[in-house]
Amino acid sequence: MFVRLSLLVFVLMHTIFSQAQTSAGVLPFSGIKYFNEGIYCKYAEISVDGIPITHNRIAAGKEFILKLQLPTGFTEDAARKVYPAVEVTYLNAANEVLASITNAFKDKEKTGYVGGTLKELNVQLSLQPAILKNESNVIIQVRLYDLKSKKQHRLFFPVSVAKANQSPAVSKTAEAVRSSDNSQGLSTGVSFQKATIIVDTSIRVSPNTAYLSIDIPSISGTSMTEVLGGKNTFWVYDKNMKEIKITDKLLKKIGGSMEGSNVNMIVKVPFKTKKELQTGYTIRFRWESQDGKKVIDIVSTK
């Protein structure tokens, strides 16, 4: 039996991911890349033991759930039924197939679902040793497709296989990040009112680079020492969601008292040169405390 999320988490996730049905993107916390190709989902979430993850790290041998909320776009038959199917493929870092399942919903191929009643689809996934084959990083490709048309929704979940002494990174208290540009984002363990996100082309350290400026004032639940000691990571994708390797360094400015309960954080994420006219870059920034219990994860498209 699948464990359902609390109403609070549903409301938060529905708020962030129903703002726009974009054609492609990446999700905070899990790092899932998604492609809407005729079928849309309000959000996709990974949960371990019924609790949403805050990191893509999952233990070997563990089973977990991919929740696809409010999938739409399926073709109805004469009886107003729809026929979703799910293909699951496990890939290694070299994109070689480790294992695959043609249709995880094979038992519903003939009966289908009554159109308009499909609220969510839960896909059970696993990191069994027979699948992993000693790989430390795998990509789980999930293709939600329509048996009555060529429409589909693709997701790519990059999994880092946890070491034996690593505890699962999960949280029941995720909060939606409010931002000036309606960027997607989640946080846990810390709170703040709003992040101001703009494109900054005035940085003298690298005068030819455009940066995504993320200004987060008055962060509570942490300290300047903890924020300074945390890990900062960023990813940049082009309009086709292909990752771009950036050589320029992330810039940051942390303010507040060493013992104080409110911290101001400004980060500048390099993502393209000033001369580039292309838009549609997706930039993901993630800060997490050393123990991994406090996280800020923001995704913005510029």
C-alpha positions as CSV (number, residue, x, y, z in Angstrom):
1,M,0.0,0.0,0.0
2,F,1.3,3.4,-0.9
3,V,1.5,6.0,1.8
4,R,-0.2,9.3,0.8
5,L,1.4,12.7,1.4
6,S,-0.2,15.1,3.9
7,L,-2.5,17.7,2.6
8,L,0.0,20.4,3.5
9,V,2.7,18.9,1.2
10,F,0.1,18.5,-1.6
11,V,-0.9,22.1,-1.5
12,L,2.7,23.3,-1.5
13,M,3.8,21.1,-4.4
14,H,0.6,21.9,-6.4
15,T,1.3,25.6,-6.0
16,I,4.7,25.4,-7.4
17,F,4.2,23.1,-10.3
18,S,0.8,24.2,-11.5
19,Q,2.0,27.7,-12.2
20,A,2.8,26.8,-15.8
21,Q,2.8,23.7,-17.9
22,T,6.2,24.2,-19.5
23,S,7.5,21.8,-22.1
24,A,10.6,20.9,-20.2
25,G,12.3,21.6,-16.9
26,V,14.1,20.4,-13.8
27,L,12.6,19.9,-10.4
28,P,14.2,21.0,-7.1
29,F,15.2,18.5,-4.4
30,S,15.1,15.4,-6.7
31,G,16.8,17.0,-9.8
32,I,14.4,15.2,-12.1
33,K,14.4,16.5,-15.6
34,Y,11.0,16.3,-17.3
35,F,9.7,16.7,-20.8
36,N,6.0,17.3,-21.5
37,E,5.3,15.8,-25.0
38,G,1.5,15.8,-25.1
39,I,1.0,14.5,-21.6
40,Y,1.3,16.8,-18.6
41,C,1.7,16.2,-14.9
42,K,1.2,18.9,-12.2
43,Y,4.3,17.7,-10.4
44,A,6.5,14.6,-10.0
45,E,7.9,13.6,-6.6
46,I,10.1,10.9,-5.2
47,S,9.2,9.5,-1.7
48,V,11.1,7.0,0.5
49,D,9.0,5.2,3.1
50,G,6.2,7.7,2.3
51,I,8.3,10.8,3.0
52,P,9.5,13.2,0.2
53,I,13.2,13.2,-0.6
54,T,15.3,16.4,-0.4
55,H,18.3,14.9,-2.2
56,N,18.7,12.4,-5.1
57,R,20.7,10.1,-2.8
58,I,19.0,6.7,-2.2
59,A,20.3,3.6,-0.5
60,A,21.1,0.5,-2.5
61,G,18.4,-2.2,-2.2
62,K,15.8,0.4,-1.3
63,E,12.3,0.6,-2.9
64,F,10.7,4.0,-3.4
65,I,7.8,5.7,-5.1
66,L,7.6,8.2,-8.0
67,K,4.3,10.0,-7.6
68,L,2.9,11.6,-10.8
69,Q,0.2,14.1,-9.8
70,L,-2.8,14.9,-12.0
71,P,-1.6,13.5,-15.3
72,T,-3.6,14.8,-18.3
73,G,-3.6,14.6,-22.1
74,F,-4.6,11.0,-22.6
75,T,-7.0,10.1,-25.4
76,E,-10.4,8.8,-24.2
77,D,-12.1,5.9,-26.0
78,A,-15.8,5.5,-26.7
79,A,-16.4,4.5,-23.0
80,R,-14.6,7.6,-21.9
81,K,-11.7,5.6,-20.5
82,V,-8.0,6.4,-20.7
83,Y,-5.1,4.0,-21.0
84,P,-1.8,5.2,-19.4
85,A,1.3,3.1,-19.5
86,V,4.7,3.5,-17.8
87,E,8.0,2.3,-19.2
88,V,10.9,2.3,-16.8
89,T,14.6,2.0,-17.9
90,Y,17.6,2.0,-15.6
91,L,20.8,3.4,-17.2
92,N,24.4,3.7,-16.0
93,A,26.5,6.9,-16.4
94,A,27.4,5.8,-19.9
95,N,23.7,5.5,-20.8
96,E,23.9,1.8,-21.1
97,V,20.8,-0.1,-20.1
98,L,21.0,-2.0,-16.8
99,A,17.3,-3.1,-16.7
100,S,14.0,-2.2,-18.1
101,I,10.2,-2.7,-17.7
102,T,8.0,-2.2,-20.8
103,N,4.9,-1.3,-18.9
104,A,4.7,-1.1,-15.1
105,F,0.9,-0.8,-15.4
106,K,0.4,-3.8,-17.5
107,D,-2.4,-5.1,-15.3
108,K,-4.4,-2.0,-16.4
109,E,-3.8,-2.3,-20.2
110,K,-7.2,-3.6,-21.0
111,T,-9.4,-2.1,-18.2
112,G,-7.9,1.4,-18.2
113,Y,-9.2,4.3,-16.0
114,V,-12.3,6.4,-16.2
115,G,-11.4,9.7,-17.9
116,G,-11.4,12.6,-15.4
117,T,-10.9,10.4,-12.4
118,L,-7.1,9.9,-12.7
119,K,-5.7,12.0,-9.9
120,E,-2.3,10.4,-9.5
121,L,-0.1,7.6,-10.7
122,N,2.4,5.9,-8.4
123,V,5.3,4.1,-9.9
124,Q,7.2,1.7,-7.7
125,L,11.0,1.9,-8.3
126,S,13.9,0.0,-6.8
127,L,17.7,-0.1,-6.4
128,Q,18.1,-3.8,-6.1
129,P,21.7,-5.1,-6.5
130,A,20.7,-7.1,-9.6
131,I,19.8,-3.7,-11.2
132,L,22.7,-1.6,-9.9
133,K,25.5,-4.0,-10.9
134,N,27.9,-2.1,-8.6
135,E,27.1,1.3,-10.2
136,S,27.4,4.2,-7.9
137,N,25.3,6.5,-10.1
138,V,22.3,5.6,-12.2
139,I,19.6,7.4,-14.2
140,I,16.1,6.1,-14.0
141,Q,14.2,7.0,-17.1
142,V,10.4,6.9,-16.8
143,R,8.2,7.3,-19.8
144,L,4.5,7.9,-19.1
145,Y,2.8,7.2,-22.4
146,D,-0.7,6.8,-23.9
147,L,-1.7,3.4,-25.3
148,K,-4.2,5.2,-27.6
149,S,-1.9,7.8,-29.1
150,K,1.7,8.8,-29.5
151,K,1.7,11.3,-26.6
152,Q,4.1,10.9,-23.7
153,H,5.7,12.5,-20.7
154,R,9.4,11.7,-20.0
155,L,11.3,12.0,-16.8
156,F,15.0,11.4,-16.0
157,F,15.9,10.9,-12.3
158,P,19.6,11.0,-11.6
159,V,20.2,8.7,-8.6
160,S,23.3,8.9,-6.4
161,V,23.6,5.5,-4.6
162,A,24.0,6.2,-0.9
163,K,26.8,4.7,1.1
164,A,26.0,2.3,4.0
165,N,26.6,5.0,6.6
166,Q,24.5,7.7,4.9
167,S,21.0,8.4,6.3
168,P,18.1,9.0,3.9
169,A,17.6,12.7,3.0
170,V,13.9,13.2,3.5
171,S,11.6,15.8,5.0
172,K,7.9,16.1,5.9
173,T,8.2,19.9,6.3
174,A,9.1,21.2,2.8
175,E,8.1,24.8,2.1
176,A,7.5,26.4,-1.3
177,V,9.9,29.2,-2.1
178,R,8.4,32.5,-2.9
179,S,10.4,34.6,-5.4
180,S,10.2,37.8,-7.3
181,D,10.0,36.0,-10.7
182,N,7.9,33.0,-9.7
183,S,10.8,30.6,-10.0
184,Q,10.2,27.1,-8.6
185,G,11.8,26.2,-5.4
186,L,11.6,24.3,-2.1
187,S,13.3,24.6,1.2
188,T,13.4,22.6,4.4
189,G,14.8,23.4,7.9
190,V,15.0,27.1,7.2
191,S,12.5,29.8,6.4
192,F,12.4,33.2,4.6
193,Q,9.8,35.4,3.1
194,K,10.9,35.9,-0.5
195,A,13.9,35.6,-2.8
196,T,14.6,38.3,-5.3
197,I,15.9,36.8,-8.5
198,I,17.2,38.9,-11.4
199,V,19.9,38.7,-14.2
200,D,23.0,40.6,-13.3
201,T,25.5,41.7,-16.0
202,S,27.5,44.1,-13.8
203,I,29.9,41.7,-12.1
204,R,33.5,42.9,-12.6
205,V,35.1,39.6,-11.6
206,S,33.9,38.2,-14.9
207,P,32.8,41.2,-17.0
208,N,31.7,39.1,-20.0
209,T,29.4,36.8,-18.0
210,A,25.7,37.1,-17.2
211,Y,24.8,35.9,-13.7
212,L,21.6,34.8,-12.0
213,S,21.4,36.9,-8.9
214,I,19.5,35.3,-6.0
215,D,19.0,37.5,-3.0
216,I,17.5,35.8,0.1
217,P,17.2,38.1,3.1
218,S,16.4,37.2,6.7
219,I,16.8,33.4,6.6
220,S,15.7,32.0,10.0
221,G,16.5,28.6,11.4
222,T,20.2,28.7,10.7
223,S,23.3,30.8,11.5
224,M,26.0,32.6,9.4
225,T,28.5,29.9,10.5
226,E,26.2,27.1,9.2
227,V,25.4,28.9,5.9
228,L,29.1,29.6,5.3
229,G,30.0,25.9,6.1
230,G,27.3,24.6,3.8
231,K,27.6,23.2,0.3
232,N,26.7,25.4,-2.7
233,T,26.0,23.7,-6.1
234,F,24.5,24.9,-9.4
235,W,23.5,23.5,-12.7
236,V,22.9,25.2,-16.0
237,Y,20.8,23.8,-18.9
238,D,20.1,25.1,-22.4
239,K,16.6,25.4,-23.9
240,N,16.6,21.7,-24.8
241,M,17.5,20.8,-21.2
242,K,21.1,19.7,-22.1
243,E,23.4,20.4,-19.2
244,I,26.1,23.1,-19.9
245,K,29.4,22.9,-18.0
246,I,30.2,26.3,-16.6
247,T,33.8,27.2,-15.8
248,D,33.2,30.5,-14.0
249,K,32.8,30.2,-10.2
250,L,29.6,30.9,-8.2
251,L,29.9,34.1,-6.2
252,K,28.3,34.5,-2.8
253,K,27.9,37.1,0.0
254,I,26.7,36.1,3.4
255,G,25.7,38.6,6.1
256,G,24.5,38.5,9.7
257,S,26.0,37.7,13.1
258,M,27.9,34.5,13.8
259,E,25.4,33.4,16.4
260,G,22.3,35.2,15.1
261,S,19.2,33.5,14.0
262,N,18.8,35.5,10.8
263,V,21.1,35.3,7.8
264,N,21.3,37.3,4.6
265,M,22.5,35.3,1.5
266,I,23.2,36.6,-2.0
267,V,24.6,34.3,-4.7
268,K,25.5,35.0,-8.2
269,V,25.3,32.0,-10.5
270,P,27.1,32.3,-13.9
271,F,25.1,30.9,-16.8
272,K,26.0,32.5,-20.1
273,T,28.0,35.3,-21.8
274,K,26.5,38.7,-22.2
275,K,26.8,38.5,-26.0
276,E,24.5,35.4,-26.2
277,L,21.0,36.3,-27.3
278,Q,19.5,32.9,-26.6
279,T,16.9,32.8,-23.8
280,G,15.4,29.8,-22.1
281,Y,18.4,28.8,-19.9
282,T,17.4,26.9,-16.8
283,I,19.5,27.5,-13.8
284,R,19.3,25.5,-10.6
285,F,20.9,26.6,-7.4
286,R,21.1,24.4,-4.2
287,W,22.5,25.2,-0.8
288,E,22.5,22.5,1.9
289,S,23.9,22.4,5.4
290,Q,26.8,20.0,6.2
291,D,24.4,17.5,7.8
292,G,22.1,17.7,4.8
293,K,19.0,18.5,7.0
294,K,18.6,22.1,5.8
295,V,18.2,22.8,2.1
296,I,17.3,25.7,-0.2
297,D,16.8,24.5,-3.8
298,I,15.7,27.0,-6.5
299,V,15.1,26.6,-10.3
300,S,14.8,29.6,-12.6
301,T,14.5,30.0,-16.3
302,K,15.9,33.1,-18.0
